[in-house]
Structures are given as C-alpha cells and as structure tokens.
Amino acid sequence: MPLDNIEELLERQVEYNMAIAEERLKGDYGACIGKILLHRDPESLRIQAKARAAAASDARMNGCELSVVIVSGSGNQGITASVPVAVYAEKLGVSHEKKWRAILLSDLITIYLKQGIGKLSAYCCAVSAGCGSGAGIAYLYGRTEKKIEHVVENALVINSGIICDGAKSSCAAKIAMAVEGGELAFEMMMAGKNFAGSDGIVQKTADETIAAIGKIASHGMVETDKEIIDVMLGI
C-alpha cells in the first residue's frame, strides 16, 4: 500500500501514544505497571515494549489529559497496537517505511480481530492489539506472511482467556500481558514451535482461528458479561 495517504496518521499515532507513555513514566499514575516492569531490567527490549504500553494506559486510565490515538474505537487498543512496535522499530534501527508498515500491519490486524468480537464483549480486546503488535514485531524482523500468521494464532491461544471488566487501572496490567503474549508468540514462531489445528480452539488456518475467537467472544461470553456486571454491582 502507498504510504502517502496514511503516513501522517501513523506519525500522529506514535507521537501521541509515546508521549503519554513517557508522561506516565515521569509521573505517578495508577498502578505504576510500567515502572514496576522497568525495575526488572530497564535495558531489556522485551520489557521496554511492555512497560511503555502499560505506562501509557496507566496515565490514560488515571487522569492524564494527554490525547491518545485510538484503534477500533479504543485508546488502549491504539496504544497496544503502536507503542510496542515503535519501541522495537527504534531499537532495531529500521527504516521509516518499515516502521510505518509494521505499525499499519499491527493496526489492521487489531481491527480485523475486533470485527468478529463486536463493539462490547467480556473479552479483553487488548488481546487483539497484543496479537497485532506481535505481528508488527515479526514484520520488523523480516518474517514471511505465513510466519506472521503463526504469531497471530499463537498469541490468540496464549491470551484469549483475559476478561474485560471495564476501563480502570488494571487495564495497564492486562496490556502488559497482551504484549507479553505477542512477544512469546513471536519467539515460539522463531523457534519453529506453533500451536496447530486441533490444539484446543486452534483451527486449520489463522482466519478460521480468528473467526472461532470472534464466536467465543461475541456469543459464548454473553452470560460471562452479565455475571461480571453483577459482580461489579454487588448483586
């Protein structure tokens, strides 16, 4: 795809979402997931990617007024789809074109996964964006389309049990886990280890697996959504 029509949008997405991540790391918003992660190993690329995405959500969920560029109607998805890929792109020193294409791929996969889930679900859609970021990271490393499909499938299997219980501080921790799932999915693919069809919810192709997740999230979790609301209301 020619980048002329979208490069400005992608630049804005990275600029805004990285800015709120840096603001959080300077401030003291929410559960401090980003700072906690960086205490483990501030030089680790894997941790930096998770920490900055979580930090941006920490700030967004806890009063920071900086703007966020959304994906699929969600600021947290916009953060999760872009910040980890941008962190990897900077560390790897790739070209601007490769960086933008990787973030675009992450955004599009996030949107594609969300289509089958619907607007609202008890399924945490940071998982979708974590899959997108894993795919974007694989693209940065020059992996083929088939390899990227394996990353998406692996990430879906790893994290699809995370539930959504509204917008609040713990979203930052869920984002960190979603990015971790994307990174682990990428490392599995690099090691030649991928979940195969008939492994639980895994289907024969990535598209079929995505459709299965959509069915679980949009239909199977209706009652789960009701129960979560009852718990939150103390019923």
Disulfide bonds with the S-S distance in Angstrom:
none
